[in-house]
């Protein structure tokens, strides 16, 4: 089967750093994406890792280790507006359009 | 660009009725995806198209669900007959060769 595991919820305070982990087991792997979804909204793309290592985009960074089937999203200088659900997703099909398999999502609550 | 457009944004219907959800992808994108999101099952891929051709419909729950893409700028997801367990948020997403998926605002469906 194909599965992605991530924590169901994480709580942190404003200004802190939080790491959301994702482990995956899929029949194919071409890359790991992260999406953010606010309550009542649509998922929006945050980052993508096809190769091992760290990708940095402003306050957000994403890491991938393909040998460990593991990745994480790192959020720094947390703000209240970062309270949302975060999904990791594996591109398992390899075509350029990117069929994605999503994890169940991690609900991040940022407290003052 | 206006982004992915979905209609209606909300739909309330009675069990047994036909429901049609509509999606206009981002111009130039050649992949289109239909997802369903519920608390219990998370974000599930139902079907996706490449250049208007269905590629993978393994996520379509049963024969009551059907999807079409008659041209590059329009797709429909139809449920006939609808059942209360179909109540969910249905998202359409599109992507180009870069692979990043852009989601529409979703259709919130409630079947009574």
Interface residues (C-beta under 8 A of the other chain):
Chain A: X31 X33 X41 X42 X43 X44 X45 X48 X87 X91 X93 X95 X96 X97 X98 X99 X100 X101 X102 X103 X104 X105
Chain B: X30 X31 X33 X42 X43 X44 X45 X48 X50 X55 X56 X91 X93 X95 X96 X97 X98 X99 X100 X101 X102 X103 X104 X105 X106
